[in-house]
Amino acid sequence: MDKRKVMVAYQRGFLTLHECAQILGVEGKQVHTLLKNASDTDRLSVHYEATVNDGSLRISNT
């Protein structure tokens, strides 16, 4: 899964900090550093849609 999609899902409240960290394979406190670094280097506006079906998360570009 694209790490940017996971970070956007976290920022929009679809994932908890713990879930985001697990998916990214980092510790919870590192998520904020990753988010800051991503916002510093990626100035493009990207839109994603997240849906939950049967307990699974699906994130797609809109």
C-alpha positions as a printed NumPy array, in Angstrom:
array([[  0.   ,   0.   ,   0.   ],
       [  1.256,   3.485,  -0.859],
       [  2.571,   5.16 ,   2.303],
       [  1.115,   8.515,   1.237],
       [ -2.354,   6.983,   1.119],
       [ -1.931,   5.61 ,   4.625],
       [ -0.794,   9.005,   5.932],
       [ -3.744,  10.758,   4.283],
       [ -6.142,   8.206,   5.785],
       [ -4.63 ,   8.924,   9.229],
       [ -4.873,  12.691,   8.733],
       [ -8.535,  12.376,   7.78 ],
       [ -9.343,  10.233,  10.81 ],
       [ -9.867,   6.894,   9.053],
       [ -6.953,   5.332,  10.962],
       [ -5.704,   5.688,  14.515],
       [ -2.091,   6.637,  15.184],
       [ -1.404,   3.032,  16.192],
       [ -2.985,   1.601,  13.018],
       [ -1.094,   4.06 ,  10.831],
       [  2.2  ,   3.191,  12.503],
       [  1.55 ,  -0.539,  12.117],
       [  0.806,  -0.24 ,   8.401],
       [  3.871,   1.949,   7.835],
       [  6.052,  -0.335,   9.951],
       [  7.239,   2.401,  12.304],
       [  6.725,   3.428,  15.926],
       [  3.822,   5.745,  16.691],
       [  6.032,   8.712,  17.49 ],
       [  7.688,   8.422,  14.066],
       [  4.378,   8.959,  12.234],
       [  4.379,  12.681,  13.032],
       [  7.933,  13.02 ,  11.699],
       [  6.939,  11.216,   8.504],
       [  3.909,  13.475,   8.105],
       [  6.009,  16.598,   8.574],
       [  8.656,  15.394,   6.113],
       [  5.997,  14.443,   3.576],
       [  4.329,  17.845,   3.787],
       [  7.703,  19.573,   3.391],
       [  8.579,  17.632,   0.228],
       [  5.177,  17.016,  -1.361],
       [  3.306,  20.217,  -2.124],
       [  0.81 ,  18.584,  -4.491],
       [ -2.811,  18.349,  -3.479],
       [ -3.817,  14.691,  -3.545],
       [ -7.336,  13.467,  -2.887],
       [ -8.142,   9.981,  -1.649],
       [-11.295,   8.178,  -0.674],
       [-11.267,   5.585,   2.079],
       [-13.97 ,   2.982,   2.579],
       [-14.308,   0.171,   5.087],
       [-16.018,  -3.041,   4.018],
       [-16.133,  -6.184,   6.154],
       [-13.395,  -4.801,   8.396],
       [-10.931,  -4.121,   5.563],
       [ -9.751,  -0.664,   4.574],
       [ -9.678,   0.319,   0.896],
       [ -8.003,   3.579,  -0.11 ],
       [ -8.278,   4.877,  -3.668],
       [ -7.518,   8.044,  -5.625],
       [-10.477,  10.276,  -6.398]])
